[in-house]
Amino acid sequence: MGHIDICDGKIMVDGNPVQLISGAMHYFRIHPGLWDDRLDKAVAFGLNTLETYIPWNLHEPHRGEFVFSGICDLDRFIDKVQSRGLKMILRPGPYICAEWDNGGFPAWLSAVPGLELRRMNRPYLEALTGYFDHLLPLLRRRLYTNGGPVIMMQIENEYGSYCHDKDYLHYIRDLYLSHGIDVPLFTADGADNLCINGGTIPEATMALNFGSDSRGAWRIGRGVRPDGPDCCMEFWNGWFDHWGEKHHTRCAGSDEGGAAH
């Protein structure tokens, strides 16, 4: 079986440093009949890694009712990724943002008495643990350390933009470990000190999300983690519109506001 480690500022796969060239592909946004076509295009792009969120609201639409078939057949999607020689990065959330309905939280959560999202709140943690107790055994089977393609997994998502409950982040980490998740774990936050300080924990690699000024983002990141590695989990080459707003555009060059600036 394979081995993944992060040391001396490098991502090591079976003892060899690897530069991950990753792209996002959300299986739950693509008809399963088109998965092969999209994955073939990802390989043609020159990617060696594929990243996806995992939406709680699709996989547990009603409490205790789990769906992993059709467009939710994550296991089948991972099979297709692995068959093309791609590695995988998984981002189970539980909050995924992703411009997805309710950030991936199932609607039934809002009816749970006393529930407070994304913190050390007993009703919320009971619901989250029930979901992860079902999801994580599936993911464990697909880890690189068990012969699968999954080399890294994320703890929460941009948590520093929301709160700073480090006990909650450690709770998710402990859930992963209790289910035998033994690939490197990471957090991903905006490239500013407020988000980084709120969303990172020492036991997880720090990834940053940004859409321009890469050098500035790395300077901020290295100020917190001098040894790296430099890891961009989301590079925003575009921006979304809110209803009624003027359409957002991004230029590709290095001028002010450009994606390469």
Secondary structure as UniProt FT lines:
FT   STRAND          4..7
FT   TURN            8..9
FT   STRAND          10..13
FT   TURN            14..15
FT   STRAND          16..17
FT   STRAND          22..24
FT   HELIX           27..29
FT   HELIX           32..34
FT   HELIX           35..44
FT   TURN            45..46
FT   STRAND          49..53
FT   HELIX           56..59
FT   TURN            63..64
FT   HELIX           70..72
FT   HELIX           74..83
FT   TURN            84..85
FT   STRAND          87..91
FT   TURN            98..99
FT   HELIX           101..104
FT   HELIX           107..111
FT   TURN            113..114
FT   TURN            117..118
FT   HELIX           122..141
FT   HELIX           144..146
FT   STRAND          150..154
FT   HELIX           159..161
FT   HELIX           166..178
FT   TURN            179..180
FT   STRAND          185..190
FT   HELIX           193..199
FT   TURN            202..203
FT   STRAND          205..210
FT   HELIX           214..224
FT   TURN            226..227
FT   STRAND          232..235
FT   TURN            243..244
FT   TURN            256..257
FT   TURN            259..260
//
